Amino acid sequence: MKELRTVEKKAGSTEVKKVGGNKQMADALKSLGVGEAWYAGHLGGVP
């Protein structure tokens, strides 16, 4: 996975953040998958 970004709406504005960039996050995404990592709160933007 080369690039992953999260998008959130906060206080009426849209916030885009780049995810990853370190080996620990890359390993977590490989083992959990993007959906599970997001749902567990590791990526931000939790529902």
mmCIF entry with sequence, helices, sheets and N, C-alpha, C, O atoms, coordinates in Angstrom:
data_MODEL
# 
_entry.id   MODEL 
# 
_entity.id                         1 
_entity.type                       polymer 
_entity.pdbx_number_of_molecules   1 
# 
_entity_poly.entity_id                      1 
_entity_poly.type                           'polypeptide(L)' 
_entity_poly.nstd_linkage                   no 
_entity_poly.nstd_monomer                   no 
_entity_poly.pdbx_seq_one_letter_code       MKELRTVEKKAGSTEVKKVGGNKQMADALKSLGVGEAWYAGHLGGVP 
_entity_poly.pdbx_seq_one_letter_code_can   MKELRTVEKKAGSTEVKKVGGNKQMADALKSLGVGEAWYAGHLGGVP 
_entity_poly.pdbx_strand_id                 A 
# 
loop_
_entity_poly_seq.entity_id 
_entity_poly_seq.num 
_entity_poly_seq.mon_id 
_entity_poly_seq.hetero 
1 1  MET n 
1 2  LYS n 
1 3  GLU n 
1 4  LEU n 
1 5  ARG n 
1 6  THR n 
1 7  VAL n 
1 8  GLU n 
1 9  LYS n 
1 10 LYS n 
1 11 ALA n 
1 12 GLY n 
1 13 SER n 
1 14 THR n 
1 15 GLU n 
1 16 VAL n 
1 17 LYS n 
1 18 LYS n 
1 19 VAL n 
1 20 GLY n 
1 21 GLY n 
1 22 ASN n 
1 23 LYS n 
1 24 GLN n 
1 25 MET n 
1 26 ALA n 
1 27 ASP n 
1 28 ALA n 
1 29 LEU n 
1 30 LYS n 
1 31 SER n 
1 32 LEU n 
1 33 GLY n 
1 34 VAL n 
1 35 GLY n 
1 36 GLU n 
1 37 ALA n 
1 38 TRP n 
1 39 TYR n 
1 40 ALA n 
1 41 GLY n 
1 42 HIS n 
1 43 LEU n 
1 44 GLY n 
1 45 GLY n 
1 46 VAL n 
1 47 PRO n 
# 
_struct_asym.id          A 
_struct_asym.entity_id   1 
# 
loop_
_struct_conf.conf_type_id 
_struct_conf.id 
_struct_conf.pdbx_PDB_helix_id 
_struct_conf.beg_label_comp_id 
_struct_conf.beg_label_asym_id 
_struct_conf.beg_label_seq_id 
_struct_conf.pdbx_beg_PDB_ins_code 
_struct_conf.end_label_comp_id 
_struct_conf.end_label_asym_id 
_struct_conf.end_label_seq_id 
_struct_conf.pdbx_end_PDB_ins_code 
_struct_conf.beg_auth_comp_id 
_struct_conf.beg_auth_asym_id 
_struct_conf.beg_auth_seq_id 
_struct_conf.end_auth_comp_id 
_struct_conf.end_auth_asym_id 
_struct_conf.end_auth_seq_id 
_struct_conf.pdbx_PDB_helix_class 
_struct_conf.details 
_struct_conf.pdbx_PDB_helix_length 
HELX_P HELX_P1 AA1 LYS A 23 ? LEU A 32 ? LYS A 23 LEU A 32 1 ? 10 
HELX_P HELX_P2 AA2 VAL A 34 ? TYR A 39 ? VAL A 34 TYR A 39 1 ? 6  
# 
_struct_conf_type.id          HELX_P 
_struct_conf_type.criteria    ? 
_struct_conf_type.reference   ? 
# 
_struct_sheet.id               AA1 
_struct_sheet.type             ? 
_struct_sheet.number_strands   2 
_struct_sheet.details          ? 
# 
_struct_sheet_order.sheet_id     AA1 
_struct_sheet_order.range_id_1   1 
_struct_sheet_order.range_id_2   2 
_struct_sheet_order.offset       ? 
_struct_sheet_order.sense        anti-parallel 
# 
loop_
_struct_sheet_range.sheet_id 
_struct_sheet_range.id 
_struct_sheet_range.beg_label_comp_id 
_struct_sheet_range.beg_label_asym_id 
_struct_sheet_range.beg_label_seq_id 
_struct_sheet_range.pdbx_beg_PDB_ins_code 
_struct_sheet_range.end_label_comp_id 
_struct_sheet_range.end_label_asym_id 
_struct_sheet_range.end_label_seq_id 
_struct_sheet_range.pdbx_end_PDB_ins_code 
_struct_sheet_range.beg_auth_comp_id 
_struct_sheet_range.beg_auth_asym_id 
_struct_sheet_range.beg_auth_seq_id 
_struct_sheet_range.end_auth_comp_id 
_struct_sheet_range.end_auth_asym_id 
_struct_sheet_range.end_auth_seq_id 
AA1 1 LEU A 4  ? LYS A 10 ? LEU A 4  LYS A 10 
AA1 2 SER A 13 ? VAL A 19 ? SER A 13 VAL A 19 
# 
loop_
_atom_site.group_PDB 
_atom_site.id 
_atom_site.type_symbol 
_atom_site.label_atom_id 
_atom_site.label_alt_id 
_atom_site.label_comp_id 
_atom_site.label_asym_id 
_atom_site.label_entity_id 
_atom_site.label_seq_id 
_atom_site.pdbx_PDB_ins_code 
_atom_site.Cartn_x 
_atom_site.Cartn_y 
_atom_site.Cartn_z 
_atom_site.occupancy 
_atom_site.B_iso_or_equiv 
_atom_site.pdbx_formal_charge 
_atom_site.auth_seq_id 
_atom_site.auth_comp_id 
_atom_site.auth_asym_id 
_atom_site.auth_atom_id 
_atom_site.pdbx_PDB_model_num 
ATOM 1   N N  . MET A 1 1  ? 0.842   -1.165 0.000  1.00 0.00 ? 1  MET A N  1 
ATOM 2   C CA . MET A 1 1  ? 0.000   0.000  0.000  1.00 0.00 ? 1  MET A CA 1 
ATOM 3   C C  . MET A 1 1  ? 0.896   1.240  0.000  1.00 0.00 ? 1  MET A C  1 
ATOM 4   O O  . MET A 1 1  ? 1.682   1.448  0.925  1.00 0.00 ? 1  MET A O  1 
ATOM 5   N N  . LYS A 1 2  ? 0.774   2.038  -1.018 1.00 0.00 ? 2  LYS A N  1 
ATOM 6   C CA . LYS A 1 2  ? 1.662   3.186  -1.139 1.00 0.00 ? 2  LYS A CA 1 
ATOM 7   C C  . LYS A 1 2  ? 1.132   4.416  -0.422 1.00 0.00 ? 2  LYS A C  1 
ATOM 8   O O  . LYS A 1 2  ? 1.890   5.104  0.262  1.00 0.00 ? 2  LYS A O  1 
ATOM 9   N N  . GLU A 1 3  ? -0.149  4.704  -0.564 1.00 0.00 ? 3  GLU A N  1 
ATOM 10  C CA . GLU A 1 3  ? -0.711  5.892  0.083  1.00 0.00 ? 3  GLU A CA 1 
ATOM 11  C C  . GLU A 1 3  ? -2.097  5.578  0.605  1.00 0.00 ? 3  GLU A C  1 
ATOM 12  O O  . GLU A 1 3  ? -2.905  4.931  -0.060 1.00 0.00 ? 3  GLU A O  1 
ATOM 13  N N  . LEU A 1 4  ? -2.347  6.049  1.804  1.00 0.00 ? 4  LEU A N  1 
ATOM 14  C CA . LEU A 1 4  ? -3.657  5.887  2.413  1.00 0.00 ? 4  LEU A CA 1 
ATOM 15  C C  . LEU A 1 4  ? -3.962  7.176  3.148  1.00 0.00 ? 4  LEU A C  1 
ATOM 16  O O  . LEU A 1 4  ? -3.120  7.700  3.877  1.00 0.00 ? 4  LEU A O  1 
ATOM 17  N N  . ARG A 1 5  ? -5.162  7.681  2.954  1.00 0.00 ? 5  ARG A N  1 
ATOM 18  C CA . ARG A 1 5  ? -5.569  8.917  3.612  1.00 0.00 ? 5  ARG A CA 1 
ATOM 19  C C  . ARG A 1 5  ? -6.938  8.718  4.245  1.00 0.00 ? 5  ARG A C  1 
ATOM 20  O O  . ARG A 1 5  ? -7.766  7.959  3.742  1.00 0.00 ? 5  ARG A O  1 
ATOM 21  N N  . THR A 1 6  ? -7.162  9.412  5.356  1.00 0.00 ? 6  THR A N  1 
ATOM 22  C CA . THR A 1 6  ? -8.484  9.423  5.974  1.00 0.00 ? 6  THR A CA 1 
ATOM 23  C C  . THR A 1 6  ? -9.094  10.794 5.748  1.00 0.00 ? 6  THR A C  1 
ATOM 24  O O  . THR A 1 6  ? -8.389  11.799 5.649  1.00 0.00 ? 6  THR A O  1 
ATOM 25  N N  . VAL A 1 7  ? -10.412 10.817 5.669  1.00 0.00 ? 7  VAL A N  1 
ATOM 26  C CA . VAL A 1 7  ? -11.143 12.065 5.478  1.00 0.00 ? 7  VAL A CA 1 
ATOM 27  C C  . VAL A 1 7  ? -12.205 12.134 6.562  1.00 0.00 ? 7  VAL A C  1 
ATOM 28  O O  . VAL A 1 7  ? -12.993 11.205 6.737  1.00 0.00 ? 7  VAL A O  1 
ATOM 29  N N  . GLU A 1 8  ? -12.217 13.253 7.290  1.00 0.00 ? 8  GLU A N  1 
ATOM 30  C CA . GLU A 1 8  ? -13.190 13.463 8.356  1.00 0.00 ? 8  GLU A CA 1 
ATOM 31  C C  . GLU A 1 8  ? -13.791 14.846 8.218  1.00 0.00 ? 8  GLU A C  1 
ATOM 32  O O  . GLU A 1 8  ? -13.153 15.772 7.718  1.00 0.00 ? 8  GLU A O  1 
ATOM 33  N N  . LYS A 1 9  ? -15.024 14.972 8.668  1.00 0.00 ? 9  LYS A N  1 
ATOM 34  C CA . LYS A 1 9  ? -15.650 16.280 8.735  1.00 0.00 ? 9  LYS A CA 1 
ATOM 35  C C  . LYS A 1 9  ? -15.667 16.684 10.198 1.00 0.00 ? 9  LYS A C  1 
ATOM 36  O O  . LYS A 1 9  ? -16.254 15.994 11.032 1.00 0.00 ? 9  LYS A O  1 
ATOM 37  N N  . LYS A 1 10 ? -15.025 17.801 10.510 1.00 0.00 ? 10 LYS A N  1 
ATOM 38  C CA . LYS A 1 10 ? -14.947 18.304 11.877 1.00 0.00 ? 10 LYS A CA 1 
ATOM 39  C C  . LYS A 1 10 ? -15.353 19.765 11.893 1.00 0.00 ? 10 LYS A C  1 
ATOM 40  O O  . LYS A 1 10 ? -14.803 20.579 11.150 1.00 0.00 ? 10 LYS A O  1 
ATOM 41  N N  . ALA A 1 11 ? -16.304 20.091 12.728 1.00 0.00 ? 11 ALA A N  1 
ATOM 42  C CA . ALA A 1 11 ? -16.756 21.479 12.899 1.00 0.00 ? 11 ALA A CA 1 
ATOM 43  C C  . ALA A 1 11 ? -17.051 22.148 11.559 1.00 0.00 ? 11 ALA A C  1 
ATOM 44  O O  . ALA A 1 11 ? -16.713 23.313 11.348 1.00 0.00 ? 11 ALA A O  1 
ATOM 45  N N  . GLY A 1 12 ? -17.683 21.400 10.657 1.00 0.00 ? 12 GLY A N  1 
ATOM 46  C CA . GLY A 1 12 ? -18.080 21.967 9.380  1.00 0.00 ? 12 GLY A CA 1 
ATOM 47  C C  . GLY A 1 12 ? -16.998 22.046 8.319  1.00 0.00 ? 12 GLY A C  1 
ATOM 48  O O  . GLY A 1 12 ? -17.253 22.557 7.229  1.00 0.00 ? 12 GLY A O  1 
ATOM 49  N N  . SER A 1 13 ? -15.800 21.556 8.601  1.00 0.00 ? 13 SER A N  1 
ATOM 50  C CA . SER A 1 13 ? -14.744 21.559 7.587  1.00 0.00 ? 13 SER A CA 1 
ATOM 51  C C  . SER A 1 13 ? -14.230 20.142 7.371  1.00 0.00 ? 13 SER A C  1 
ATOM 52  O O  . SER A 1 13 ? -14.354 19.281 8.243  1.00 0.00 ? 13 SER A O  1 
ATOM 53  N N  . THR A 1 14 ? -13.657 19.916 6.210  1.00 0.00 ? 14 THR A N  1 
ATOM 54  C CA . THR A 1 14 ? -13.133 18.602 5.852  1.00 0.00 ? 14 THR A CA 1 
ATOM 55  C C  . THR A 1 14 ? -11.648 18.545 6.186  1.00 0.00 ? 14 THR A C  1 
ATOM 56  O O  . THR A 1 14 ? -10.885 19.456 5.866  1.00 0.00 ? 14 THR A O  1 
ATOM 57  N N  . GLU A 1 15 ? -11.259 17.449 6.838  1.00 0.00 ? 15 GLU A N  1 
ATOM 58  C CA . GLU A 1 15 ? -9.870  17.256 7.244  1.00 0.00 ? 15 GLU A CA 1 
ATOM 59  C C  . GLU A 1 15 ? -9.348  15.976 6.594  1.00 0.00 ? 15 GLU A C  1 
ATOM 60  O O  . GLU A 1 15 ? -9.926  14.904 6.775  1.00 0.00 ? 15 GLU A O  1 
ATOM 61  N N  . VAL A 1 16 ? -8.258  16.086 5.840  1.00 0.00 ? 16 VAL A N  1 
ATOM 62  C CA . VAL A 1 16 ? -7.633  14.940 5.167  1.00 0.00 ? 16 VAL A CA 1 
ATOM 63  C C  . VAL A 1 16 ? -6.274  14.705 5.808  1.00 0.00 ? 16 VAL A C  1 
ATOM 64  O O  . VAL A 1 16 ? -5.468  15.626 5.941  1.00 0.00 ? 16 VAL A O  1 
ATOM 65  N N  . LYS A 1 17 ? -6.029  13.445 6.209  1.00 0.00 ? 17 LYS A N  1 
ATOM 66  C CA . LYS A 1 17 ? -4.746  13.114 6.838  1.00 0.00 ? 17 LYS A CA 1 
ATOM 67  C C  . LYS A 1 17 ? -4.120  11.912 6.142  1.00 0.00 ? 17 LYS A C  1 
ATOM 68  O O  . LYS A 1 17 ? -4.806  10.960 5.770  1.00 0.00 ? 17 LYS A O  1 
ATOM 69  N N  . LYS A 1 18 ? -2.808  11.979 5.974  1.00 0.00 ? 18 LYS A N  1 
ATOM 70  C CA . LYS A 1 18 ? -2.064  10.849 5.427  1.00 0.00 ? 18 LYS A CA 1 
ATOM 71  C C  . LYS A 1 18 ? -1.839  9.833  6.554  1.00 0.00 ? 18 LYS A C  1 
ATOM 72  O O  . LYS A 1 18 ? -1.495  10.202 7.677  1.00 0.00 ? 18 LYS A O  1 
ATOM 73  N N  . VAL A 1 19 ? -2.037  8.574  6.241  1.00 0.00 ? 19 VAL A N  1 
ATOM 74  C CA . VAL A 1 19 ? -1.875  7.498  7.216  1.00 0.00 ? 19 VAL A CA 1 
ATOM 75  C C  . VAL A 1 19 ? -0.606  6.732  6.894  1.00 0.00 ? 19 VAL A C  1 
ATOM 76  O O  . VAL A 1 19 ? -0.272  6.524  5.728  1.00 0.00 ? 19 VAL A O  1 
ATOM 77  N N  . GLY A 1 20 ? 0.086   6.320  7.919  1.00 0.00 ? 20 GLY A N  1 
ATOM 78  C CA . GLY A 1 20 ? 1.241   5.456  7.721  1.00 0.00 ? 20 GLY A CA 1 
ATOM 79  C C  . GLY A 1 20 ? 2.547   6.204  7.705  1.00 0.00 ? 20 GLY A C  1 
ATOM 80  O O  . GLY A 1 20 ? 2.698   7.258  8.322  1.00 0.00 ? 20 GLY A O  1 
ATOM 81  N N  . GLY A 1 21 ? 3.476   5.637  6.991  1.00 0.00 ? 21 GLY A N  1 
ATOM 82  C CA . GLY A 1 21 ? 4.790   6.237  6.916  1.00 0.00 ? 21 GLY A CA 1 
ATOM 83  C C  . GLY A 1 21 ? 5.800   5.550  7.821  1.00 0.00 ? 21 GLY A C  1 
ATOM 84  O O  . GLY A 1 21 ? 6.997   5.827  7.745  1.00 0.00 ? 21 GLY A O  1 
ATOM 85  N N  . ASN A 1 22 ? 5.317   4.648  8.686  1.00 0.00 ? 22 ASN A N  1 
ATOM 86  C CA . ASN A 1 22 ? 6.264   3.921  9.530  1.00 0.00 ? 22 ASN A CA 1 
ATOM 87  C C  . ASN A 1 22 ? 5.993   2.422  9.459  1.00 0.00 ? 22 ASN A C  1 
ATOM 88  O O  . ASN A 1 22 ? 4.895   2.002  9.093  1.00 0.00 ? 22 ASN A O  1 
ATOM 89  N N  . LYS A 1 23 ? 6.961   1.643  9.796  1.00 0.00 ? 23 LYS A N  1 
ATOM 90  C CA . LYS A 1 23 ? 6.862   0.181  9.689  1.00 0.00 ? 23 LYS A CA 1 
ATOM 91  C C  . LYS A 1 23 ? 5.790   -0.388 10.610 1.00 0.00 ? 23 LYS A C  1 
ATOM 92  O O  . LYS A 1 23 ? 5.104   -1.342 10.242 1.00 0.00 ? 23 LYS A O  1 
ATOM 93  N N  . GLN A 1 24 ? 5.640   0.179  11.790 1.00 0.00 ? 24 GLN A N  1 
ATOM 94  C CA . GLN A 1 24 ? 4.644   -0.318 12.742 1.00 0.00 ? 24 GLN A CA 1 
ATOM 95  C C  . GLN A 1 24 ? 3.224   -0.203 12.155 1.00 0.00 ? 24 GLN A C  1 
ATOM 96  O O  . GLN A 1 24 ? 2.429   -1.137 12.264 1.00 0.00 ? 24 GLN A O  1 
ATOM 97  N N  . MET A 1 25 ? 2.913   0.932  11.540 1.00 0.00 ? 25 MET A N  1 
ATOM 98  C CA . MET A 1 25 ? 1.586   1.109  10.934 1.00 0.00 ? 25 MET A CA 1 
ATOM 99  C C  . MET A 1 25 ? 1.427   0.179  9.742  1.00 0.00 ? 25 MET A C  1 
ATOM 100 O O  . MET A 1 25 ? 0.361   -0.411 9.565  1.00 0.00 ? 25 MET A O  1 
ATOM 101 N N  . ALA A 1 26 ? 2.460   0.036  8.921  1.00 0.00 ? 26 ALA A N  1 
ATOM 102 C CA . ALA A 1 26 ? 2.394   -0.863 7.760  1.00 0.00 ? 26 ALA A CA 1 
ATOM 103 C C  . ALA A 1 26 ? 2.132   -2.294 8.207  1.00 0.00 ? 26 ALA A C  1 
ATOM 104 O O  . ALA A 1 26 ? 1.328   -2.994 7.592  1.00 0.00 ? 26 ALA A O  1 
ATOM 105 N N  . ASP A 1 27 ? 2.797   -2.737 9.267  1.00 0.00 ? 27 ASP A N  1 
ATOM 106 C CA . ASP A 1 27 ? 2.583   -4.094 9.784  1.00 0.00 ? 27 ASP A CA 1 
ATOM 107 C C  . ASP A 1 27 ? 1.165   -4.257 10.321 1.00 0.00 ? 27 ASP A C  1 
ATOM 108 O O  . ASP A 1 27 ? 0.535   -5.294 10.110 1.00 0.00 ? 27 ASP A O  1 
ATOM 109 N N  . ALA A 1 28 ? 0.662   -3.239 11.013 1.00 0.00 ? 28 ALA A N  1 
ATOM 110 C CA . ALA A 1 28 ? -0.704  -3.302 11.552 1.00 0.00 ? 28 ALA A CA 1 
ATOM 111 C C  . ALA A 1 28 ? -1.723  -3.392 10.421 1.00 0.00 ? 28 ALA A C  1 
ATOM 112 O O  . ALA A 1 28 ? -2.681  -4.161 10.509 1.00 0.00 ? 28 ALA A O  1 
ATOM 113 N N  . LEU A 1 29 ? -1.525  -2.620 9.371  1.00 0.00 ? 29 LEU A N  1 
ATOM 114 C CA . LEU A 1 29 ? -2.453  -2.662 8.246  1.00 0.00 ? 29 LEU A CA 1 
ATOM 115 C C  . LEU A 1 29 ? -2.417  -4.001 7.535  1.00 0.00 ? 29 LEU A C  1 
ATOM 116 O O  . LEU A 1 29 ? -3.451  -4.492 7.083  1.00 0.00 ? 29 LEU A O  1 
ATOM 117 N N  . LYS A 1 30 ? -1.232  -4.599 7.430  1.00 0.00 ? 30 LYS A N  1 
ATOM 118 C CA . LYS A 1 30 ? -1.126  -5.916 6.795  1.00 0.00 ? 30 LYS A CA 1 
ATOM 119 C C  . LYS A 1 30 ? -1.826  -6.984 7.615  1.00 0.00 ? 30 LYS A C  1 
ATOM 120 O O  . LYS A 1 30 ? -2.504  -7.846 7.056  1.00 0.00 ? 30 LYS A O  1 
ATOM 121 N N  . SER A 1 31 ? -1.671  -6.941 8.938  1.00 0.00 ? 31 SER A N  1 
ATOM 122 C CA . SER A 1 31 ? -2.261  -7.991 9.766  1.00 0.00 ? 31 SER A CA 1 
ATOM 123 C C  . SER A 1 31 ? -3.758  -7.790 9.990  1.00 0.00 ? 31 SER A C  1 
ATOM 124 O O  . SER A 1 31 ? -4.512  -8.763 10.008 1.00 0.00 ? 31 SER A O  1 
ATOM 125 N N  . LEU A 1 32 ? -4.195  -6.560 10.159 1.00 0.00 ? 32 LEU A N  1 
ATOM 126 C CA . LEU A 1 32 ? -5.612  -6.294 10.433 1.00 0.00 ? 32 LEU A CA 1 
ATOM 127 C C  . LEU A 1 32 ? -6.435  -6.083 9.171  1.00 0.00 ? 32 LEU A C  1 
ATOM 128 O O  . LEU A 1 32 ? -7.605  -6.463 9.116  1.00 0.00 ? 32 LEU A O  1 
ATOM 129 N N  . GLY A 1 33 ? -5.831  -5.483 8.169  1.00 0.00 ? 33 GLY A N  1 
ATOM 130 C CA . GLY A 1 33 ? -6.577  -5.029 7.007  1.00 0.00 ? 33 GLY A CA 1 
ATOM 131 C C  . GLY A 1 33 ? -7.031  -3.594 7.269  1.00 0.00 ? 33 GLY A C  1 
ATOM 132 O O  . GLY A 1 33 ? -7.173  -3.184 8.421  1.00 0.00 ? 33 GLY A O  1 
ATOM 133 N N  . VAL A 1 34 ? -7.253  -2.850 6.221  1.00 0.00 ? 34 VAL A N  1 
ATOM 134 C CA . VAL A 1 34 ? -7.593  -1.441 6.360  1.00 0.00 ? 34 VAL A CA 1 
ATOM 135 C C  . VAL A 1 34 ? -8.918  -1.259 7.086  1.00 0.00 ? 34 VAL A C  1 
ATOM 136 O O  . VAL A 1 34 ? -9.021  -0.405 7.966  1.00 0.00 ? 34 VAL A O  1 
ATOM 137 N N  . GLY A 1 35 ? -9.929  -2.039 6.739  1.00 0.00 ? 35 GLY A N  1 
ATOM 138 C CA . GLY A 1 35 ? -11.247 -1.892 7.359  1.00 0.00 ? 35 GLY A CA 1 
ATOM 139 C C  . GLY A 1 35 ? -11.211 -2.123 8.858  1.00 0.00 ? 35 GLY A C  1 
ATOM 140 O O  . GLY A 1 35 ? -11.765 -1.330 9.620  1.00 0.00 ? 35 GLY A O  1 
ATOM 141 N N  . GLU A 1 36 ? -10.578 -3.179 9.285  1.00 0.00 ? 36 GLU A N  1 
ATOM 142 C CA . GLU A 1 36 ? -10.506 -3.496 10.716 1.00 0.00 ? 36 GLU A CA 1 
ATOM 143 C C  . GLU A 1 36 ? -9.650  -2.475 11.466 1.00 0.00 ? 36 GLU A C  1 
ATOM 144 O O  . GLU A 1 36 ? -9.980  -2.096 12.589 1.00 0.00 ? 36 GLU A O  1 
ATOM 145 N N  . ALA A 1 37 ? -8.550  -2.028 10.848 1.00 0.00 ? 37 ALA A N  1 
ATOM 146 C CA . ALA A 1 37 ? -7.710  -1.015 11.482 1.00 0.00 ? 37 ALA A CA 1 
ATOM 147 C C  . ALA A 1 37 ? -8.482  0.285  11.664 1.00 0.00 ? 37 ALA A C  1 
ATOM 148 O O  . ALA A 1 37 ? -8.354  0.947  12.694 1.00 0.00 ? 37 ALA A O  1 
ATOM 149 N N  . TRP A 1 38 ? -9.279  0.653  10.671 1.00 0.00 ? 38 TRP A N  1 
ATOM 150 C CA . TRP A 1 38 ? -10.101 1.861  10.773 1.00 0.00 ? 38 TRP A CA 1 
ATOM 151 C C  . TRP A 1 38 ? -11.153 1.704  11.859 1.00 0.00 ? 38 TRP A C  1 
ATOM 152 O O  . TRP A 1 38 ? -11.315 2.580  12.709 1.00 0.00 ? 38 TRP A O  1 
ATOM 153 N N  . TYR A 1 39 ? -11.866 0.588  11.828 1.00 0.00 ? 39 TYR A N  1 
ATOM 154 C CA . TYR A 1 39 ? -12.949 0.360  12.788 1.00 0.00 ? 39 TYR A CA 1 
ATOM 155 C C  . TYR A 1 39 ? -12.426 0.292  14.226 1.00 0.00 ? 39 TYR A C  1 
ATOM 156 O O  . TYR A 1 39 ? -13.124 0.690  15.159 1.00 0.00 ? 39 TYR A O  1 
ATOM 157 N N  . ALA A 1 40 ? -11.218 -0.204 14.403 1.00 0.00 ? 40 ALA A N  1 
ATOM 158 C CA . ALA A 1 40 ? -10.617 -0.310 15.739 1.00 0.00 ? 40 ALA A CA 1 
ATOM 159 C C  . ALA A 1 40 ? -10.068 1.033  16.221 1.00 0.00 ? 40 ALA A C  1 
ATOM 160 O O  . ALA A 1 40 ? -9.687  1.154  17.385 1.00 0.00 ? 40 ALA A O  1 
ATOM 161 N N  . GLY A 1 41 ? -10.022 2.042  15.351 1.00 0.00 ? 41 GLY A N  1 
ATOM 162 C CA . GLY A 1 41 ? -9.583  3.368  15.762 1.00 0.00 ? 41 GLY A CA 1 
ATOM 163 C C  . GLY A 1 41 ? -8.131  3.675  15.501 1.00 0.00 ? 41 GLY A C  1 
ATOM 164 O O  . GLY A 1 41 ? -7.641  4.721  15.925 1.00 0.00 ? 41 GLY A O  1 
ATOM 165 N N  . HIS A 1 42 ? -7.427  2.798  14.817 1.00 0.00 ? 42 HIS A N  1 
ATOM 166 C CA . HIS A 1 42 ? -6.008  3.020  14.558 1.00 0.00 ? 42 HIS A CA 1 
ATOM 167 C C  . HIS A 1 42 ? -5.757  4.077  13.479 1.00 0.00 ? 42 HIS A C  1 
ATOM 168 O O  . HIS A 1 42 ? -4.663  4.635  13.400 1.00 0.00 ? 42 HIS A O  1 
ATOM 169 N N  . LEU A 1 43 ? -6.753  4.349  12.661 1.00 0.00 ? 43 LEU A N  1 
ATOM 170 C CA . LEU A 1 43 ? -6.569  5.287  11.547 1.00 0.00 ? 43 LEU A CA 1 
ATOM 171 C C  . LEU A 1 43 ? -7.259  6.621  11.762 1.00 0.00 ? 43 LEU A C  1 
ATOM 172 O O  . LEU A 1 43 ? -7.064  7.540  10.965 1.00 0.00 ? 43 LEU A O  1 
ATOM 173 N N  . GLY A 1 44 ? -8.054  6.759  12.803 1.00 0.00 ? 44 GLY A N  1 
ATOM 174 C CA . GLY A 1 44 ? -8.839  7.969  12.982 1.00 0.00 ? 44 GLY A CA 1 
ATOM 175 C C  . GLY A 1 44 ? -10.162 7.858  12.255 1.00 0.00 ? 44 GLY A C  1 
ATOM 176 O O  . GLY A 1 44 ? -10.410 6.884  11.544 1.00 0.00 ? 44 GLY A O  1 
ATOM 177 N N  . GLY A 1 45 ? -10.997 8.839  12.430 1.00 0.00 ? 45 GLY A N  1 
ATOM 178 C CA . GLY A 1 45 ? -12.281 8.841  11.728 1.00 0.00 ? 45 GLY A CA 1 
ATOM 179 C C  . GLY A 1 45 ? -13.201 7.717  12.141 1.00 0.00 ? 45 GLY A C  1 
ATOM 180 O O  . GLY A 1 45 ? -13.946 7.201  11.307 1.00 0.00 ? 45 GLY A O  1 
ATOM 181 N N  . VAL A 1 46 ? -13.175 7.323  13.390 1.00 0.00 ? 46 VAL A N  1 
ATOM 182 C CA . VAL A 1 46 ? -14.005 6.207  13.859 1.00 0.00 ? 46 VAL A CA 1 
ATOM 183 C C  . VAL A 1 46 ? -15.472 6.586  13.791 1.00 0.00 ? 46 VAL A C  1 
ATOM 184 O O  . VAL A 1 46 ? -15.853 7.690  14.180 1.00 0.00 ? 46 VAL A O  1 
ATOM 185 N N  . PRO A 1 47 ? -16.300 5.667  13.294 1.00 0.00 ? 47 PRO A N  1 
ATOM 186 C CA . PRO A 1 47 ? -17.742 5.953  13.183 1.00 0.00 ? 47 PRO A CA 1 
ATOM 187 C C  . PRO A 1 47 ? -18.411 6.162  14.528 1.00 0.00 ? 47 PRO A C  1 
ATOM 188 O O  . PRO A 1 47 ? -19.616 6.409  14.587 1.00 0.00 ? 47 PRO A O  1 
# 
